[in-house]
Amino acid sequence: MDAALALGLLAAALFAAAATGSVPVPHVVLMVVTAAGYAARRAAPLLVFIVTGALVVVMITLGHGTAVIGAGLFLLAYTVAAHRSVAVTTIAAAYAVAILIVIAVGFPDRMPLGELATNLAQMCIRDR
């Protein structure tokens, strides 16, 4: 199921990127690598969350779109919270906050204040 999820996210991300025009090869490579992590999300949720989050920041830094792949981070945050301890979930939440702040400060056009607040709320709400 996780492999199918990874392929679905990749297909949707490629489709979304292609809808905006040509997609540079480095962007495609980053999307493929990022999507591949979703296939291992239950086996290593924190590691996948950390690596995927870093890759999303790299894509943003390079000016690439992250609509579908970036939105998948919410699923990864949920996976960490659902399958790992409070301590590990706390580490993931701190990492999520750090990523969001880095993007908001470094790329305010990509994450305005309202979007930052919404993303922080969504990333850090834990139902357990």
Stockholm file with secondary structure:
# STOCKHOLM 1.0

chainA/1-128         MDAALALGLLAAALFAAAATGSVPVPHVVLMVVTAAGYAARRAAPLLVFIVTGALVVVMITLGHGTAVIGAGLFLLAYTVAAHRSVAVTTIAAAYAVAILIVIAVGFPDRMPLGELATNLAQMCIRDR
#=GR chainA/1-128 SS CHHHHHHHHHHHHHHHHHHTSCCCHHHHHHHHHHHHHHTTTTTSHHHHHHHHHHHHHHHHHTTCCCHHHHHHHHHHHHHHHHHSCHHHHHHHHHHHHHHHHHHHHHCTTTSCHHHHHHHHHHHHCCCC
#=GC SS_cons         CHHHHHHHHHHHHHHHHHHTSCCCHHHHHHHHHHHHHHTTTTTSHHHHHHHHHHHHHHHHHTTCCCHHHHHHHHHHHHHHHHHSCHHHHHHHHHHHHHHHHHHHHHCTTTSCHHHHHHHHHHHHCCCC
//
